């Protein structure tokens, strides 16, 4: 490997342009300079040109531009790749890159089925390369502080319940109203679903981070359309869900709800609270329309029954003070607090030190199991145990046709 990690970006759409390449620039400016962006790839040339120009102007790099990812994997001067592609391609491109000897960072939601996710994790194990899943929100100062308050400082006592509930009317959009770059989200094989698997992957990673491993999920998923019959059970496979009610139980004893709908009018619901035996922590960022997916990005409040009150700012300050400068440096290297920058740093540091990243492929698979448990529970009308689902003991209704498609479109075998 070269003195600096040579990094390629596959997929230069919105998430790469607005978040990943910006996060890399933040790392450079903070003195975390163990990498260079040496190649970028996108089928849309102006997207690739935009990312390459940013790397050249802000980071001093001059990436080679590719239009074909297979050519890039075979020819580019790279040691690792950052995959920012439609969900269905994550395992295809990821497996090919790992087998070609590259380290891989893959955007959420990891993959679109448990079968494809397991194949990706197994490919990393065979290759002996780092596979990291891009779940940035657990790296935000708010989520770090809340995880510490719950599991180390026990500031609200024994954690017992959580409620993450949100309702709002949002006019539905048809595929023809989307930009061409977003149409793939309405494709079942590429998107894997709607809110549960997409932005919901962030929330489901967060609850595993906060409460440990889940035991069971019962869920009802619906698609409501004005003037049309309610779509539920297996019919939801051909619609985009806009209403979900899910009940989780965790091996730790915690139980909680994740209930949201963007298809109901009238009074809007906002309720994002964690309750314990001694108090509560609430995410009060209710003006953010993504609060039901992205927890503790902004304001919050801790309240104890003994009268103690901490704002989110005070909780974060206490967290930093009590864990000490060495752990602060581990969580926020060189003072960086941008969550996308930190997830990229974790990936690069794992490569450099030969360690496991914070969230690897097997961790991503367990979060994906929560996604699929919600869909499979609603499909079957019964609760789903997570370990049974991972063991293949739950008949797959939701994932079967997606797996069949990708069985016919396997990852190519590429040689560098």
Secondary structure, 3 states (H helix, E strand, C coil): CCCCEEEEEECCCHHHHHHHHHHHHHHHHCCCCCEEEEEEECCCHHHHHHHHHHHHHHHCCCCEEECCHHHHHHHCCCCEEEECCCHHHHHHHHHHHHHCCCEEEEECCCCCCHHHHHHHHHHHHHHCCCEEEECCHHHCHHHHHHHHHHHCCCCCCCEEEEEEEEECECCCCCHHHCCHHHHHHHCHHHHCCCCCCCCHHHHHHHHHHHHCCEEEEEEEEEECCCCCCCECHHHHHHCCCCEEEEEEEECCCCEEEEEEECECCCCCCEEEEEEECCEEEEECCCCCCCCCCCCCCCCEEEEECCCCEEEHHHHHHHHHHHHHHHHHHHHCHHHCCCHHHHHHHHHHHHHHHCCCCCCEHHHHHHHHHHHHHHHHHHHHCCCEEHHHHHCCCCCCCCCHHHHHHHHCCCCCCCCC
